[in-house]
């Protein structure tokens, strides 16, 4: 994603009835196809999207164009927006700007309604040989968010529900965008997911991690710390608040013993302005 490695994970469950999870942004679509082809996969019949943010679904129009008869499982709002994505594009542009979006993620092509299937909470998607993928509705990061649980491998495909973990995997950086972030709703979702029998969590940003319960606890702790930080900020402009958050985080990461390269990776690749906006909206102080 954004021509950088280690930023966006898409997953392919290679069961007898396979499925792709996430497509990634429009500009990353060639990377997805070359990855699939490097695994000998030349046809993908179906996919499931965690939520409607453009870094997850931006390439969806390319996907249904490339693979004839391909269909996509998605929250029902997807059926409303994806055939005519202009409104979605406009809403996202207000957070990222149109120029940034076009350059980094790329424009979104319309997806015909016939290629879309809406999900229901606890719906079981057949993976073949009795294996099932459970779609679990989980708002908090976004109101249109599903996670996908594969009981066979005890893997939970998290989307953005947990937060961000760039490679190293020891702690979670919250991902709390406006307009939907809501702490209580997100914690309810995380508490429900905590009750599953888990071996792995598979994140969108980034990779598969082996310590699911520890990471869920860590995500909740860090969300509390970030909200507390923003609550106590003096009356700063959005840019000043963003800089304060970055400085505070860098210091915290150093205290945790994180190396400078990893700190720079986090600080340069997080959209901290958006995080401040998301928290302030949740706190009704925007
Ligand atoms: Zn998201």
Boltz pocket constraint, residues with backbone or C-beta under 6 A from the ligand:
constraints:
  - pocket:
      binder: B
      contacts: [[A, 51], [A, 53], [A, 141], [A, 142], [A, 160]]
      max_distance: 6.0
